[in-house]
């Protein structure tokens, strides 16, 4: 299981004020932390072997905290077991399971990753421009 991280009040303040002098990479990681993304999600989005070091540094500075562990992907719920039926009545057949969604292609995953990176850059640019005015 992968840890979930969330910003502390100090981390939220750092996003607004830039008072801590974080590197661009550390700030980027801090921006992506939202309490819903796991370490593995962040690793996949931010592409870098340094993610664990950055998470440790942000935690040590009190900007983020581990807020739990990501739940494993839920399995399909089991069909309820019917109560004992009289011998003359046949037990109902379970409904057929819906087919799993088709796997995403590498191109689709890359497109999503690029969109997320562009959104993060846009957020950082807006934040920067807000500081300039």
Secondary structure, 3 states (H helix, E strand, C coil): CCEEEEECHHHHHHHHHCCCCCCHHHHHHHHHCCCCCEHHHHHHHHCCCCHHHHHHHHHHCCCEEEEEECCCCCCCCCCCCCCCCCCCCCCCCCCCCCCCCCCCCHHHHHHHHHHHHHHHHHHHHHHHHHHHC
